[in-house]
């Protein structure tokens, strides 16, 4: 089951936004984050835009890079979750790396341990780590 590998009590499942609005620089930051988090190399990653690719082992950065290169459509945050939800351990921590904007104005159902790493667009070039509550408040401010 994806997300089963535990590292320090955390079972991360990475969701990487590969949509058209993600700059090449931000995609590289995503890959760097995966490389620097070697203890999560056996964690699972999914790359999403209008479709969801994966599971890919997070340590297989070249496969992740290829999936991001193949993506480039609109963003379906909730759709990405809908595509894979039945395959994810409910004890996993979802790590979303995205600009946070969804073409359908939908976010996935909140989980207590969700981690949102947000950047690009109106967020600015630096990635920020937000809770779901902080993300919801920020998006309301942007009109989403």
Secondary structure, DSSP 8 states (H G I E B T S, - for coil): -BT---BTTB-EEEEEE-STTS-HHHHHHHHHHHHH-GGGTTSEEEEESSSEEEEEETT-HHHHHHHHHH--S---HHHHHHHHGGGB-TT-EEEEEE----TTS------TT-EEEE-SGGG-SS-EEE-HHHHHHHHHHHT-
